[in-house]
Amino acid sequence: MQRLVNKYRTKNFWILSKHPDFPEETKQYIPKMLAAMLIAKAPKLYGFHEINPKPPYVYDYFNVPGARTWSTWRPTSA
């Protein structure tokens, strides 16, 4: 994605998704996620009534020492 953002000089999903080298799976995934978020915020508005939500997951945060961004990785010789 960063390569496409740099190439087309935009972070706008809708503009990027019109380019032929934009991944098809991403083109389909993002609108579905946005729709799910809208429905989750106002389920009754979209016909979902009697929803009994489960309690939120309990989780811990932790740091991974030595973590790097993908841009810092480079291939190693075999």
Number of C-alpha atoms within 10 A of each C-alpha: 11 11 8 16 13 10 10 13 11 13 13 10 14 12 10 20 17 10 11 8 9 14 13 10 8 13 15 11 10 14 13 12 11 11 10 12 12 13 15 13 9 11 15 12 11 10 9 11 9 8 8 6 6 6 6 6 6 5 6 5 4 6 6 6 6 5 7 9 6 7 7 6 8 7 5 5 4 3
